[in-house]
Amino acid sequence: MGRKRYSNLNSAATTATLKDILRWQKERRGKQKDESFRIGQSEVKQQALLNSNQDALTITWIGHSTFLLQIAGLTIVTDPVWAHRMGFSRRLEEPGLSLDEIPPVDIILLSHSHYDHLHLGSLRKIKGSPAILVPEGLGQFMRKRMKGNQVYELPWWGHMSMGAIDIHFVPAQHWTKRTLTDTNTSHWGGWVIQRSANAGPAEVQADTIYFAGDSGYFQGFREIGERFPSITYALMPIGAYEPEWFMGTQHVTPEEAIQAFIDVGAEQFIPMHYGAFRLADDTTEEALERLLAEWERRKLDSIRLRLLKHGETLMQSTELTS
């Protein structure tokens, strides 16, 4: 019996063929891009706050899709990647905080198995004994490699409670592969993190974070917004979209990321998945320019867009660093 293969809600969103990959690589050799622009490191970093925080909601961008989140007294890391290289390319900028600078971690959330989202070397060095929540199909892989950690496997729309928070695994449009034979043998998705209904006053319960993982644009964003109508922060990817004929089904453009943000009905948009690794043909500067141009074109309130530097921390609705 063959291994189960997972698919997208949109059946037309399939993985690329070898012919597509060869066409992209041929195009890529003919492009000249200025890649000198850097997001930069936060001038003030909040290690002391993060190590002493007991209850406040904080969001710290480490880089790429790696965030350190704190909510209801728990410390969470998304897609931990502190790697200095990705394939043949060196990291464009150092992580915002080192593994030694972050506090012990309670929970790790993995969106899918691609190397720029699941780096075993980073996972094994994280302080604490965190529970690891993974998409359906990835549990056995992680249990073999992280034997000292509890691993929980969730399907789309699955959820579990940990401490005073509820964590939900939600759909995305993407794919997975780590070896020549394991294409789509585990699923992919995003995570919604919210305080449990009995965690405190109503104004505290409203703190909800949506981590989108890695995704092309799809109708699922609207359904996520319908199921979770009070998302405070949407952590949305904006990079690795060029060429769009090749990347379009798996990575949103900056313009599509804004539409997805509107679809889910979030209060604030925090961009990610750019500025750390060169995964496609777009540059960090291009992604930001397109994001800002579309934000202005749609006449969205500038206070709802939070452009973090590496290592920068937001605390609830108040920006701690500049």
N, C-alpha and C positions, 0 to 999 in steps of 0.2 A: 504494500500500500504506500503510495507516494505521500510526501509531506504536504500539509495544507498550505495553499497559497492564498494570500489576502489580496483584496482589490479595493478600488475606490468606489465612492457613491456614483460617480460619473464613469461609466464603463469605457468611455472613449479616452479617458486619461490613463494611457498605458505607458509602460517603460519604453525608453528609447531603443532603437535597433542599432546594431553595429554600423549599418550604413549611415544612420543619423550621427553617431559619434564621430565617424571618419569625416563626414561633411563639416561638422563643427570644428574639429581639429585643423582641417584645411583652412577654414575661414579665419581661425584664431591666429594662424601663422602670419596672416596678412595684416593684422591690426597693430597699430602703435598707440599705446595708451600711456598717459602721464599718471603714474601711481604714487607720486610723492606726497599727496595729501594724507594727513593723519588726524584722527579724531582727538587724540591727546589724552593725557592722564588728568584726573581730577587733582586740583591743587591741594585740596584738603580731603583726607581719607578718614573714615570713621571707625577704625578698628576698635577703639575703646568702647564706643557706643554699641557696636555689634556684639562685642563680647560680654557686655553687661545688660543688654536689653532683655527685659522680662515679658513685655506684652505688646509694645508698639509695633505697628506694621512698618517694615522697612523694605526697600527694594534697592539692591546694589548691583550694578552691572559689572561683571568681571570681564566680559568680552564675548563676541559672537553670540551664541545662544545660552551662555552661562550666566545665570543670575544667582545671587544669594538673597533669599527672601526670608523675612521673619514675620510671623503672624501668630497671635494667640500663644506666645511663649515658645513656639517651635521654629527651628532654623531649617530651611529647605534650600537645596541647590538643584537647579535645572540643568540638564544636559552638560555634565561637568567635563570641560575640556581645557586643561592648562598646558596642553602640548605646545612645544616650541616650533613644531613643523607639522604640516599636513601634506602628506605625499612628498613631492620634491620641493615644495615651497616652504620657506620660512614664514613664521608668524609675522604679520605686519607691525603689530604692537604687543608689548608685554601685557599679560593679564592685569586687570586693575588692582587686584589684591592677590598675593601669593597664597599657596595652600597653607603656609605657616601662619599667615595673618588672619585667616578666617576662624570663627569659633567652631567648636564641635558641631557636627551636622546631625539632625534628627531624621531627615527624609531626603532622598534623592528621587527626582522625577526624570525619567527618560522618555523623550518623544518618539525615538526610533533608533535603529541600529547603525546608521551611517557613522563613519569614523569621526566626522566633525561634530558629532553629537554624543557619541559614546566612545570615550577614550579610557581604556582599562587602566592605563598607568595613572591617570588622575583619580579615578574611582578608588584605587587601592591606597592612595595617599591621603584621602580625606579623613580628617580627625573625627573621632566618635565611632559609633557602630550604627550607622543610619539604616533605616528600612529603605528598600529600593523598590519603587513602583515602576512597572514596565508595561508596554503594550502586550496584548495577547500574542503568544507565539515566541516571546523573547525570554520567558521565565527560565526554561531549562538552560539556555546559554548562560544566563547570569548566575544561576545557582552553582553551576560548575566552576565559575571563575571568581565568585565572591562568596566563598563557603562560610564566612563568619557573619554574613548579613542575612536578615530576613528579606526575601524577595516576594513581592505580590504582583500577580499578573492580572491585568484588567482588560476587558473588551470595550469597544466603543459604547459610551453611555454608562459604563460601569462606574461604581464609586465605592469609597470606603471612608470610614471615620478614623482619625488618629488624633488623640488628645482632644482639643477643643475645635478641630477643623474637619471639614468635609472636603474630600478630594475626588474630582470627577474626571474621567478620561473621555475626551470628546474627539469627534472625527477631524481629520485633515485630508488634504489631497496630495499624496506623495507616493513613495515606494521605498523598499529597503533592499540592501545587498551588502554583504561583507566578504563573501567568497564567490567563486565561480558557480556554485551550485545552490546558493541559499536565497536567490532572488524572491522577495515578497513572502518568505516563510515566517516572518513576523510582521505585525501590523505597525501602524504609525498614527500619530494623533497629537492633540494638545491636552492641556490640563487646566481645569478650573479649580481654584483653591478659595474656600470661603470659611468663615467662622461658623461653627455649628449653631443651629437655631437656639440652643440653650446656653450659648457661650457668654451672653451678656445683654446689655441694653440694645434696642433696635438700631441705634446709630452706630454701634460697634459691629453688629451683625452685617451691616451693609458693606464692609470691607471685603471685596472680592477681586481676585487677580485671575486674569485669563492669559495663560502662556500658550501661544499658538503653535509652538513647535516649528515645523517646516512644512510649507503648503503652497500649492497653487491656488488660484481663486476658484471657489466652488460654492454651491448653494448651501452647503453646511454651515457657513458663517451665520446666515440668517437664522437657521434653526438653533444654533448655540445661543444667539441673542434672545430668541423666544423662550428657551428653557432657563436661561439665567439672565433675568431682566435687570439686574442691578450690578453689572460689572463696573468696578471702579477703574482698574488699570488693565489695558490690553497691551501685552508684550508681543509686538508683531514684527515679522521678518520683512526686510526691504531690499536685501541684496541677493546676488547670484541669479539675476534674471536675464542676462544677455549671453547669447542671442535668444530673443524671445520665441522664435519659432521652435527652438530646442528646449528651453527652460520653462516655457509658459505653463505647462500642465503641472509642474512640480514646485515652482517658485513664483510667488507673486511679484509683480513690479511694484515700485513705490506707489503708483497711482492705485493699483489694485489693493495694496495694503490699506490705503485710506478708505477705500470702499468697504473692505472687510471690517475695519474699525467701526464704520458707520453701521454696517449690518449687525454687528454684535451689540451695538448700543452702549459702548463703553464711555466713561467720562474722560479718560485720559489715554493718550497713545504714547507708548515708549518703543522706539524702533530698536531692532536687534538684527542679528545675522548679517552684519556688514562691518568692515573696518578691521577685522582680525586676520582673515585668510583670503587669499585670491582663489576663489572657487569657480568663477566664471569670467566673462569678459568685461563686465561693468566694473567701475572703480568706486571707491568710497565716496569720492567727491561727486561723481555722477548720481549715485543713489540719493545723496542728501539734496542735491540741486533739484532733482525731479520731485522728491518728497515735498520740499518747501514750495516749489512752484505750484504743485497740485493743491497743497493746503491753502495757499493764497487764492488760487483760482476758485476754490469752493467756498472761500470766505469763512473758513472755520476759525474759531477763537484761538489765538496763538497760545493762550494759557493752557489749552488742552493738549498741546504737543510738548513732550518732555524729552529733549535731546540730551542724553546722559553722556558724560565722558567716562572713560574706563576708570573704575574704582569709585565712581560717584554714588552717593546714597540719597535716596528720597525717603522721607519719613512721613507716612500718611499723605496729607495734601500739602505738606510743607517741604520745600527744597532745602536740604541742609548744606549743600555745597554748591559752588558756582562753577 
